[in-house]
Amino acid sequence: MLSQISSSTDKSILLPFKKKILLVEDEVLFARAVVKRLQKAGFECEHAESLHDARLLVKQFEPDIVLLDMRLPDGNGLDLLSDFVAKNINTIVMTAFGDVTDAVNAIKLGAIDYLKKPIDLEELLLIIQKNEKTTDLQTSLDYSRQRDTIANESVQLIGESAAMQSVRQQITRIAQLSSLSDAVQPTVLITGETGTGKDVVARYLHASCVNHDKPFVHVDCASLPAELIESELFGNEKGAFTNAVTSRPGLIESAEDGTLFLDEIGELPLGLQAKLLNVLERRMVRRLGSNKERPVHARIIAATNRDLYQMSNEGRFRSDLYYRLNVITMQMPPLRDRGQDVMLLANYFRQMTEKRYALPYHEFSSTALIAIQQYRWPGNVREMRHQISRAVLMCTQPVISEHDLGLPQIGHQSVSPSASNEAQLTLDDAEKAMLLNALEQARNNVSKAARILGITRMTMRYRMDKHGISV
């Protein structure tokens, strides 16, 4: 007998969408009580009274979770469990007999949990909700794994300042090292403030090495959930812990012979730092629940916005791991110290936003140019990308004004190219100074100076004539 019961939502528990639960239970009164409570909690439920009915409903209903009784009129629930596991349906088994053997067999076959009757409905609900939270986290991590193990996309390092030229030189040297020998490549530690582009440099390093066609695995140590971080990094064998229904490699293994990028490594828990140190020293990794070690061939790149040396002195970061990571260190400069790169980046993000959303060409007004150069950009390149993109998307005129940028008030500072000039400038004086500064950077190439300022060559010529500037 099949019985479909319409669902109702409990206002006290809000779910982003209704999860589907199939209850396979032959005790009708008990089943009605379970279904009513689950519906009240916001789940969509169906009820089957036999294995035969359950097989039919699984195809029609496509449940996310199955509550499976062990003793049914036409057989044992274990006969269906393997089918549910094969379809990646999380299954909780229930038995009225307290049969430990059945429970153990169910867990071995892939059940995520088991309950003995009589069942407390609130306990059942807590188990389901805990499983849903873990499943959602796992789904998110699986998506990240699939996204980041794809071969590295094309990346660009925008900037002509001395600081960025130094970064490029270091990348070139590291790429040369990787091509000279088959030996394990030295670990690279990228430091710098938040938003300076450490992840871009890591991808650029990967794109520059001989294994650029291999996976680039980005691991954000700050965002991995505490309850899953160890298994995500090191992998696990089937049955190593609750919900470990299959064996799976960790992110370290997934990097294969490509690049493993450990972003925000300063956030890694102390307990895992020793295991990571062991991986770096021995180039071997062992999955949770396994006795077998597997070789690690990936290049290791780490990044942090924190002072690992100070943290190690304070006991918040292992000093041996710090010294092991600190073989080759690259310091990313803050945007405020990159001079002419500020306008290059602003124009780059403007053009990319226009291209991505098929928008018409914009240019920055003179006051917007002044604001961009005066602003200190505490969030660095990441902040600039978001601010410029927002301004382009929201601006309905061909010229982006200072107001469109939405930058915090920074006062009336001088924008003279000379740091020693402290005189208060008028807007015309400031515009003329910026034109001269751009021409100096471009060695009097008008077209290049216009590109630096993000304006057309015709506009550049007009403003030069306006201020009596000739080359």
One Martini backbone bead per residue (centre of mass of N, CA, C, O) as a GRO file, in nm:
protein
  471
    1MET     BB    1   0.096   0.037   0.023
    2LEU     BB    2   0.030   0.372  -0.075
    3SER     BB    3   0.109   0.694   0.097
    4GLN     BB    4   0.027   1.028   0.045
    5ILE     BB    5   0.155   1.321   0.217
    6SER     BB    6   0.104   1.627   0.284
    7SER     BB    7   0.276   1.924   0.337
    8SER     BB    8   0.401   2.116   0.618
    9THR     BB    9   0.516   2.420   0.773
   10ASP     BB   10   0.740   2.522   1.011
   11LYS     BB   11   0.806   2.846   1.121
   12SER     BB   12   1.061   2.772   1.310
   13ILE     BB   13   1.165   2.625   1.037
   14LEU     BB   14   1.399   2.720   0.789
   15LEU     BB   15   1.419   2.624   0.451
   16PRO     BB   16   1.543   2.658   0.134
   17PHE     BB   17   1.436   2.357   0.087
   18LYS     BB   18   1.273   2.067   0.040
   19LYS     BB   19   1.317   1.772   0.181
   20LYS     BB   20   1.326   1.428   0.107
   21ILE     BB   21   1.127   1.169   0.275
   22LEU     BB   22   1.147   0.815   0.324
   23LEU     BB   23   0.917   0.593   0.478
   24VAL     BB   24   0.989   0.256   0.595
   25GLU     BB   25   0.679   0.134   0.736
   26ASP     BB   26   0.430  -0.092   0.892
   27GLU     BB   27   0.353   0.111   1.122
   28VAL     BB   28   0.107   0.331   1.089
   29LEU     BB   29   0.096   0.506   1.347
   30PHE     BB   30   0.395   0.570   1.362
   31ALA     BB   31   0.422   0.690   1.078
   32ARG     BB   32   0.228   0.931   1.120
   33ALA     BB   33   0.397   1.066   1.343
   34VAL     BB   34   0.652   1.110   1.178
   35VAL     BB   35   0.538   1.268   0.939
   36LYS     BB   36   0.418   1.504   1.101
   37ARG     BB   37   0.690   1.603   1.223
   38LEU     BB   38   0.845   1.648   0.954
   39GLN     BB   39   0.648   1.848   0.831
   40LYS     BB   40   0.676   2.061   1.058
   41ALA     BB   41   0.998   2.088   0.979
   42GLY     BB   42   0.987   2.096   0.636
   43PHE     BB   43   0.926   1.822   0.509
   44GLU     BB   44   0.900   1.585   0.253
   45CYS     BB   45   0.665   1.307   0.251
   46GLU     BB   46   0.682   0.945   0.238
   47HIS     BB   47   0.501   0.620   0.245
   48ALA     BB   48   0.607   0.283   0.312
   49GLU     BB   49   0.514  -0.074   0.392
   50SER     BB   50   0.731  -0.189   0.180
   51LEU     BB   51   0.965  -0.293  -0.040
   52HIS     BB   52   0.797  -0.264  -0.294
   53ASP     BB   53   0.700   0.027  -0.247
   54ALA     BB   54   0.981   0.154  -0.218
   55ARG     BB   55   1.084   0.098  -0.506
   56LEU     BB   56   0.872   0.278  -0.644
   57LEU     BB   57   0.919   0.551  -0.486
   58VAL     BB   58   1.213   0.610  -0.554
   59LYS     BB   59   1.158   0.672  -0.856
   60GLN     BB   60   0.937   0.902  -0.807
   61PHE     BB   61   1.053   1.076  -0.550
   62GLU     BB   62   1.353   1.113  -0.486
   63PRO     BB   63   1.510   1.090  -0.220
   64ASP     BB   64   1.737   1.206   0.033
   65ILE     BB   65   1.589   1.026   0.257
   66VAL     BB   66   1.593   0.717   0.454
   67LEU     BB   67   1.359   0.542   0.657
   68LEU     BB   68   1.454   0.210   0.776
   69ASP     BB   69   1.317  -0.078   0.830
   70MET     BB   70   1.403  -0.412   0.910
   71ARG     BB   71   1.097  -0.513   0.956
   72LEU     BB   72   0.916  -0.661   0.693
   73PRO     BB   73   0.673  -0.834   0.524
   74ASP     BB   74   0.893  -0.881   0.252
   75GLY     BB   75   1.149  -0.831   0.453
   76ASN     BB   76   1.468  -0.695   0.472
   77GLY     BB   77   1.611  -0.387   0.477
   78LEU     BB   78   1.895  -0.480   0.369
   79ASP     BB   79   1.793  -0.540   0.073
   80LEU     BB   80   1.781  -0.209   0.015
   81LEU     BB   81   2.031  -0.050   0.109
   82SER     BB   82   2.229  -0.083  -0.133
   83ASP     BB   83   2.050   0.077  -0.330
   84PHE     BB   84   2.059   0.347  -0.184
   85VAL     BB   85   2.367   0.384  -0.177
   86ALA     BB   86   2.407   0.372  -0.490
   87LYS     BB   87   2.213   0.648  -0.500
   88ASN     BB   88   2.299   0.845  -0.264
   89ILE     BB   89   2.113   0.765  -0.013
   90ASN     BB   90   2.038   0.854   0.288
   91THR     BB   91   2.043   0.612   0.565
   92ILE     BB   92   1.812   0.521   0.828
   93VAL     BB   93   1.789   0.281   1.066
   94MET     BB   94   1.527   0.057   1.205
   95THR     BB   95   1.466  -0.117   1.526
   96ALA     BB   96   1.278  -0.324   1.763
   97PHE     BB   97   1.520  -0.549   1.860
   98GLY     BB   98   1.818  -0.464   1.912
   99ASP     BB   99   2.000  -0.556   1.669
  100VAL     BB  100   2.333  -0.542   1.639
  101THR     BB  101   2.391  -0.688   1.376
  102ASP     BB  102   2.214  -0.517   1.192
  103ALA     BB  103   2.349  -0.247   1.254
  104VAL     BB  104   2.634  -0.321   1.160
  105ASN     BB  105   2.558  -0.402   0.871
  106ALA     BB  106   2.437  -0.129   0.792
  107ILE     BB  107   2.695   0.039   0.823
  108LYS     BB  108   2.867  -0.129   0.622
  109LEU     BB  109   2.659  -0.062   0.377
  110GLY     BB  110   2.600   0.278   0.448
  111ALA     BB  111   2.474   0.375   0.686
  112ILE     BB  112   2.454   0.669   0.890
  113ASP     BB  113   2.237   0.530   1.089
  114TYR     BB  114   2.078   0.422   1.407
  115LEU     BB  115   1.761   0.298   1.554
  116LYS     BB  116   1.574   0.227   1.847
  117LYS     BB  117   1.299   0.094   1.952
  118PRO     BB  118   1.166   0.341   2.071
  119ILE     BB  119   1.121   0.657   1.912
  120ASP     BB  120   1.242   0.970   1.931
  121LEU     BB  121   1.141   1.235   1.743
  122GLU     BB  122   1.353   1.449   1.826
  123GLU     BB  123   1.600   1.273   1.774
  124LEU     BB  124   1.544   1.219   1.478
  125LEU     BB  125   1.553   1.516   1.388
  126LEU     BB  126   1.844   1.574   1.474
  127ILE     BB  127   1.979   1.365   1.290
  128ILE     BB  128   1.876   1.481   1.022
  129GLN     BB  129   1.988   1.772   1.055
  130LYS     BB  130   2.283   1.691   1.085
  131ASN     BB  131   2.305   1.549   0.812
  132GLU     BB  132   2.230   1.797   0.636
  133LYS     BB  133   2.469   1.971   0.712
  134THR     BB  134   2.692   1.778   0.616
  135THR     BB  135   2.594   1.750   0.323
  136ASP     BB  136   2.615   2.049   0.242
  137LEU     BB  137   2.918   2.072   0.294
  138GLN     BB  138   3.005   1.846   0.101
  139THR     BB  139   2.888   1.967  -0.157
  140SER     BB  140   3.060   2.223  -0.152
  141LEU     BB  141   3.337   2.075  -0.157
  142ASP     BB  142   3.294   1.920  -0.420
  143TYR     BB  143   3.271   2.166  -0.595
  144SER     BB  144   3.552   2.281  -0.533
  145ARG     BB  145   3.708   2.037  -0.633
  146GLN     BB  146   3.613   2.049  -0.929
  147ARG     BB  147   3.699   2.341  -0.987
  148ASP     BB  148   4.018   2.329  -0.886
  149THR     BB  149   4.114   2.069  -1.072
  150ILE     BB  150   4.116   2.234  -1.298
  151ALA     BB  151   4.280   2.368  -1.517
  152ASN     BB  152   4.433   2.653  -1.537
  153GLU     BB  153   4.352   2.955  -1.587
  154SER     BB  154   4.388   3.244  -1.720
  155VAL     BB  155   4.642   3.479  -1.615
  156GLN     BB  156   4.708   3.811  -1.476
  157LEU     BB  157   4.967   4.062  -1.439
  158ILE     BB  158   4.906   4.377  -1.324
  159GLY     BB  159   5.192   4.578  -1.387
  160GLU     BB  160   5.487   4.834  -1.375
  161SER     BB  161   5.610   4.835  -1.123
  162ALA     BB  162   5.875   4.760  -0.932
  163ALA     BB  163   5.731   4.551  -0.755
  164MET     BB  164   5.615   4.379  -0.999
  165GLN     BB  165   5.884   4.321  -1.135
  166SER     BB  166   5.991   4.152  -0.900
  167VAL     BB  167   5.776   3.934  -0.907
  168ARG     BB  168   5.835   3.838  -1.196
  169GLN     BB  169   6.128   3.753  -1.146
  170GLN     BB  170   6.062   3.533  -0.939
  171ILE     BB  171   5.886   3.361  -1.122
  172THR     BB  172   6.101   3.304  -1.335
  173ARG     BB  173   6.299   3.160  -1.144
  174ILE     BB  174   6.107   2.933  -1.050
  175ALA     BB  175   6.056   2.821  -1.336
  176GLN     BB  176   6.351   2.742  -1.387
  177LEU     BB  177   6.380   2.537  -1.159
  178SER     BB  178   6.154   2.336  -1.268
  179SER     BB  179   6.329   2.282  -1.549
  180LEU     BB  180   6.613   2.163  -1.430
  181SER     BB  181   6.441   1.950  -1.250
  182ASP     BB  182   6.286   1.655  -1.091
  183ALA     BB  183   6.278   1.765  -0.836
  184VAL     BB  184   6.152   1.882  -0.565
  185GLN     BB  185   5.989   2.161  -0.516
  186PRO     BB  186   5.997   2.436  -0.361
  187THR     BB  187   5.855   2.612  -0.128
  188VAL     BB  188   5.598   2.866  -0.137
  189LEU     BB  189   5.569   3.192   0.019
  190ILE     BB  190   5.288   3.411   0.039
  191THR     BB  191   5.277   3.751   0.121
  192GLY     BB  192   5.021   3.972   0.253
  193GLU     BB  193   4.769   4.148   0.221
  194THR     BB  194   4.455   4.173   0.181
  195GLY     BB  195   4.402   4.177  -0.174
  196THR     BB  196   4.697   4.157  -0.339
  197GLY     BB  197   4.715   3.862  -0.506
  198LYS     BB  198   4.810   3.574  -0.412
  199ASP     BB  199   4.636   3.384  -0.592
  200VAL     BB  200   4.737   3.490  -0.864
  201VAL     BB  201   5.035   3.414  -0.823
  202ALA     BB  202   4.988   3.113  -0.788
  203ARG     BB  203   4.866   3.072  -1.074
  204TYR     BB  204   5.110   3.189  -1.225
  205LEU     BB  205   5.310   2.980  -1.130
  206HIS     BB  206   5.164   2.741  -1.252
  207ALA     BB  207   5.157   2.853  -1.552
  208SER     BB  208   5.495   2.860  -1.554
  209CYS     BB  209   5.513   2.565  -1.536
  210VAL     BB  210   5.552   2.244  -1.664
  211ASN     BB  211   5.261   2.165  -1.500
  212HIS     BB  212   5.015   2.351  -1.617
  213ASP     BB  213   4.818   2.092  -1.705
  214LYS     BB  214   4.768   2.051  -1.419
  215PRO     BB  215   4.644   2.066  -1.125
  216PHE     BB  216   4.467   2.327  -0.935
  217VAL     BB  217   4.457   2.342  -0.578
  218HIS     BB  218   4.233   2.522  -0.375
  219VAL     BB  219   4.294   2.592  -0.024
  220ASP     BB  220   4.079   2.719   0.226
  221CYS     BB  221   4.160   2.720   0.557
  222ALA     BB  222   3.926   2.924   0.664
  223SER     BB  223   3.656   2.762   0.529
  224LEU     BB  224   3.690   2.499   0.645
  225PRO     BB  225   3.534   2.279   0.821
  226ALA     BB  226   3.626   2.140   1.115
  227GLU     BB  227   3.479   1.847   1.069
  228LEU     BB  228   3.634   1.824   0.755
  229ILE     BB  229   3.936   1.907   0.710
  230GLU     BB  230   4.094   1.639   0.734
  231SER     BB  231   3.947   1.476   0.509
  232GLU     BB  232   3.992   1.686   0.283
  233LEU     BB  233   4.305   1.673   0.284
  234PHE     BB  234   4.357   1.337   0.335
  235GLY     BB  235   4.123   1.169   0.345
  236ASN     BB  236   3.934   0.848   0.313
  237GLU     BB  237   3.797   0.566   0.433
  238LYS     BB  238   3.575   0.343   0.461
  239GLY     BB  239   3.450   0.392   0.788
  240ALA     BB  240   3.623   0.614   0.946
  241PHE     BB  241   3.335   0.755   0.969
  242THR     BB  242   3.067   0.912   0.983
  243ASN     BB  243   2.958   0.902   0.641
  244ALA     BB  244   3.188   0.701   0.532
  245VAL     BB  245   3.081   0.530   0.247
  246THR     BB  246   3.354   0.615   0.104
  247SER     BB  247   3.633   0.637  -0.074
  248ARG     BB  248   3.862   0.929  -0.059
  249PRO     BB  249   4.038   1.173  -0.170
  250GLY     BB  250   4.224   1.434  -0.109
  251LEU     BB  251   4.350   1.739  -0.192
  252ILE     BB  252   4.642   1.648  -0.204
  253GLU     BB  253   4.596   1.419  -0.409
  254SER     BB  254   4.439   1.587  -0.632
  255ALA     BB  255   4.702   1.742  -0.734
  256GLU     BB  256   4.918   1.552  -0.785
  257ASP     BB  257   5.149   1.700  -1.032
  258GLY     BB  258   5.084   1.986  -0.947
  259THR     BB  259   4.905   2.222  -0.744
  260LEU     BB  260   4.918   2.326  -0.398
  261PHE     BB  261   4.700   2.569  -0.246
  262LEU     BB  262   4.753   2.727   0.076
  263ASP     BB  263   4.528   2.924   0.196
  264GLU     BB  264   4.545   3.063   0.488
  265ILE     BB  265   4.754   2.894   0.682
  266GLY     BB  266   4.719   3.048   0.963
  267GLU     BB  267   4.425   2.885   1.011
  268LEU     BB  268   4.545   2.627   1.085
  269PRO     BB  269   4.526   2.392   1.293
  270LEU     BB  270   4.751   2.266   1.509
  271GLY     BB  271   4.679   1.959   1.476
  272LEU     BB  272   4.746   1.974   1.148
  273GLN     BB  273   5.038   2.080   1.122
  274ALA     BB  274   5.192   1.814   1.172
  275LYS     BB  275   5.079   1.662   0.926
  276LEU     BB  276   5.179   1.863   0.715
  277LEU     BB  277   5.477   1.844   0.781
  278ASN     BB  278   5.500   1.545   0.705
  279VAL     BB  279   5.431   1.588   0.408
  280LEU     BB  280   5.666   1.785   0.342
  281GLU     BB  281   5.902   1.596   0.435
  282ARG     BB  282   5.796   1.298   0.300
  283ARG     BB  283   5.585   1.299   0.067
  284MET     BB  284   5.332   1.186   0.240
  285VAL     BB  285   5.001   1.024   0.255
  286ARG     BB  286   4.726   0.956   0.492
  287ARG     BB  287   4.440   0.827   0.528
  288LEU     BB  288   4.169   0.793   0.692
  289GLY     BB  289   4.180   0.458   0.798
  290SER     BB  290   4.482   0.409   0.700
  291ASN     BB  291   4.803   0.228   0.630
  292LYS     BB  292   4.849   0.377   0.365
  293GLU     BB  293   5.088   0.531   0.165
  294ARG     BB  294   5.109   0.829  -0.037
  295PRO     BB  295   5.237   1.005  -0.278
  296VAL     BB  296   5.373   1.342  -0.320
  297HIS     BB  297   5.400   1.562  -0.619
  298ALA     BB  298   5.325   1.835  -0.544
  299ARG     BB  299   5.328   2.158  -0.541
  300ILE     BB  300   5.390   2.400  -0.278
  301ILE     BB  301   5.161   2.664  -0.189
  302ALA     BB  302   5.159   2.945   0.027
  303ALA     BB  303   4.936   3.167   0.221
  304THR     BB  304   4.944   3.499   0.394
  305ASN     BB  305   4.835   3.781   0.623
  306ARG     BB  306   5.028   3.677   0.838
  307ASP     BB  307   5.259   3.652   1.112
  308LEU     BB  308   5.426   3.362   1.151
  309TYR     BB  309   5.659   3.435   1.335
  310GLN     BB  310   5.492   3.552   1.566
  311MET     BB  311   5.308   3.305   1.602
  312SER     BB  312   5.540   3.112   1.681
  313ASN     BB  313   5.628   3.274   1.937
  314GLU     BB  314   5.315   3.238   2.056
  315GLY     BB  315   5.209   2.934   1.975
  316ARG     BB  316   5.010   2.954   1.695
  317PHE     BB  317   5.265   2.836   1.533
  318ARG     BB  318   5.465   2.624   1.395
  319SER     BB  319   5.801   2.657   1.359
  320ASP     BB  320   5.869   2.414   1.173
  321LEU     BB  321   5.662   2.490   0.956
  322TYR     BB  322   5.762   2.771   0.892
  323TYR     BB  323   6.051   2.685   0.796
  324ARG     BB  324   5.942   2.494   0.572
  325LEU     BB  325   5.790   2.721   0.410
  326ASN     BB  326   6.049   2.932   0.427
  327VAL     BB  327   6.214   2.918   0.142
  328ILE     BB  328   6.022   3.085  -0.055
  329THR     BB  329   5.961   3.439  -0.056
  330MET     BB  330   5.667   3.642  -0.127
  331GLN     BB  331   5.600   3.990  -0.146
  332MET     BB  332   5.308   4.166  -0.147
  333PRO     BB  333   5.212   4.461  -0.247
  334PRO     BB  334   5.048   4.726  -0.185
  335LEU     BB  335   4.864   4.941  -0.372
  336ARG     BB  336   4.977   5.215  -0.246
  337ASP     BB  337   5.287   5.110  -0.361
  338ARG     BB  338   5.221   5.107  -0.706
  339GLY     BB  339   5.137   5.362  -0.837
  340GLN     BB  340   5.060   5.331  -1.168
  341ASP     BB  341   4.881   5.069  -1.115
  342VAL     BB  342   4.615   5.194  -1.033
  343MET     BB  343   4.518   5.278  -1.322
  344LEU     BB  344   4.558   5.013  -1.467
  345LEU     BB  345   4.352   4.856  -1.292
  346ALA     BB  346   4.105   5.032  -1.326
  347ASN     BB  347   4.091   4.988  -1.638
  348TYR     BB  348   4.079   4.685  -1.640
  349PHE     BB  349   3.812   4.653  -1.475
  350ARG     BB  350   3.641   4.819  -1.663
  351GLN     BB  351   3.680   4.649  -1.921
  352MET     BB  352   3.587   4.374  -1.807
  353THR     BB  353   3.298   4.464  -1.736
  354GLU     BB  354   3.211   4.553  -2.017
  355LYS     BB  355   3.260   4.279  -2.152
  356ARG     BB  356   3.087   4.088  -1.971
  357TYR     BB  357   2.811   4.296  -2.005
  358ALA     BB  358   2.794   4.455  -2.271
  359LEU     BB  359   2.912   4.747  -2.241
  360PRO     BB  360   2.983   5.052  -2.278
  361TYR     BB  361   3.196   5.291  -2.291
  362HIS     BB  362   3.412   5.429  -2.046
  363GLU     BB  363   3.503   5.711  -1.835
  364PHE     BB  364   3.693   5.905  -1.633
  365SER     BB  365   3.685   6.153  -1.447
  366SER     BB  366   3.888   6.377  -1.303
  367THR     BB  367   3.780   6.326  -1.013
  368ALA     BB  368   3.802   6.017  -1.025
  369LEU     BB  369   4.107   6.003  -1.071
  370ILE     BB  370   4.181   6.139  -0.808
  371ALA     BB  371   4.040   5.942  -0.615
  372ILE     BB  372   4.193   5.685  -0.698
  373GLN     BB  373   4.483   5.802  -0.622
  374GLN     BB  374   4.421   5.891  -0.320
  375TYR     BB  375   4.328   5.637  -0.235
  376ARG     BB  376   4.438   5.364  -0.016
  377TRP     BB  377   4.324   5.079  -0.038
  378PRO     BB  378   4.283   4.857   0.210
  379GLY     BB  379   4.173   4.612   0.006
  380ASN     BB  380   4.298   4.658  -0.252
  381VAL     BB  381   4.243   4.491  -0.537
  382ARG     BB  382   3.972   4.375  -0.446
  383GLU     BB  383   3.835   4.644  -0.388
  384MET     BB  384   3.869   4.767  -0.668
  385ARG     BB  385   3.712   4.562  -0.833
  386HIS     BB  386   3.436   4.615  -0.693
  387GLN     BB  387   3.414   4.925  -0.729
  388ILE     BB  388   3.444   4.940  -1.037
  389SER     BB  389   3.222   4.742  -1.116
  390ARG     BB  390   2.991   4.893  -0.979
  391ALA     BB  391   3.022   5.161  -1.134
  392VAL     BB  392   2.973   5.046  -1.419
  393LEU     BB  393   2.693   4.910  -1.365
  394MET     BB  394   2.548   5.189  -1.242
  395CYS     BB  395   2.629   5.358  -1.478
  396THR     BB  396   2.442   5.572  -1.723
  397GLN     BB  397   2.701   5.707  -1.814
  398PRO     BB  398   3.003   5.762  -1.992
  399VAL     BB  399   3.082   5.898  -1.713
  400ILE     BB  400   3.275   5.847  -1.429
  401SER     BB  401   3.231   5.947  -1.119
  402GLU     BB  402   3.303   6.001  -0.798
  403HIS     BB  403   3.022   5.913  -0.699
  404ASP     BB  404   3.016   5.631  -0.841
  405LEU     BB  405   3.246   5.500  -0.669
  406GLY     BB  406   3.200   5.527  -0.346
  407LEU     BB  407   3.415   5.660  -0.182
  408PRO     BB  408   3.558   5.759   0.075
  409GLN     BB  409   3.638   6.023   0.241
  410ILE     BB  410   3.974   6.204   0.188
  411GLY     BB  411   3.988   6.476   0.119
  412HIS     BB  412   4.207   6.757   0.033
  413GLN     BB  413   4.447   6.649  -0.162
  414SER     BB  414   4.731   6.631  -0.315
  415VAL     BB  415   4.824   6.540  -0.677
  416SER     BB  416   5.102   6.570  -0.699
  417PRO     BB  417   5.386   6.403  -0.813
  418SER     BB  418   5.506   6.559  -0.578
  419ALA     BB  419   5.562   6.502  -0.241
  420SER     BB  420   5.672   6.804  -0.166
  421ASN     BB  421   5.399   6.919  -0.260
  422GLU     BB  422   5.173   7.111  -0.036
  423ALA     BB  423   4.997   7.254  -0.211
  424GLN     BB  424   4.699   7.381  -0.295
  425LEU     BB  425   4.485   7.254  -0.541
  426THR     BB  426   4.321   7.280  -0.809
  427LEU     BB  427   4.149   7.108  -1.038
  428ASP     BB  428   4.321   7.202  -1.281
  429ASP     BB  429   4.595   7.143  -1.153
  430ALA     BB  430   4.543   6.840  -1.105
  431GLU     BB  431   4.493   6.763  -1.401
  432LYS     BB  432   4.765   6.857  -1.511
  433ALA     BB  433   4.940   6.677  -1.331
  434MET     BB  434   4.828   6.409  -1.442
  435LEU     BB  435   4.909   6.447  -1.735
  436LEU     BB  436   5.213   6.477  -1.685
  437ASN     BB  437   5.251   6.210  -1.540
  438ALA     BB  438   5.157   6.026  -1.773
  439LEU     BB  439   5.364   6.128  -1.985
  440GLU     BB  440   5.611   6.044  -1.823
  441GLN     BB  441   5.547   5.740  -1.812
  442ALA     BB  442   5.510   5.741  -2.148
  443ARG     BB  443   5.722   5.919  -2.291
  444ASN     BB  444   5.516   6.106  -2.466
  445ASN     BB  445   5.288   5.900  -2.515
  446VAL     BB  446   4.969   5.966  -2.574
  447SER     BB  447   4.828   5.691  -2.592
  448LYS     BB  448   4.947   5.571  -2.329
  449ALA     BB  449   4.847   5.795  -2.140
  450ALA     BB  450   4.548   5.745  -2.195
  451ARG     BB  451   4.545   5.454  -2.085
  452ILE     BB  452   4.631   5.521  -1.796
  453LEU     BB  453   4.365   5.720  -1.761
  454GLY     BB  454   4.109   5.609  -1.928
  455ILE     BB  455   4.123   5.752  -2.212
  456THR     BB  456   4.108   5.902  -2.493
  457ARG     BB  457   4.300   6.049  -2.726
  458MET     BB  458   4.113   6.289  -2.777
  459THR     BB  459   4.082   6.370  -2.480
  460MET     BB  460   4.380   6.414  -2.428
  461ARG     BB  461   4.419   6.641  -2.636
  462TYR     BB  462   4.211   6.836  -2.520
  463ARG     BB  463   4.345   6.865  -2.235
  464MET     BB  464   4.617   6.963  -2.333
  465ASP     BB  465   4.513   7.219  -2.471
  466LYS     BB  466   4.374   7.339  -2.220
  467HIS     BB  467   4.681   7.339  -2.064
  468GLY     BB  468   4.926   7.375  -2.267
  469ILE     BB  469   5.021   7.090  -2.372
  470SER     BB  470   5.331   6.968  -2.509
  471VAL     BB  471   5.543   6.724  -2.726
   0.00000   0.00000   0.00000
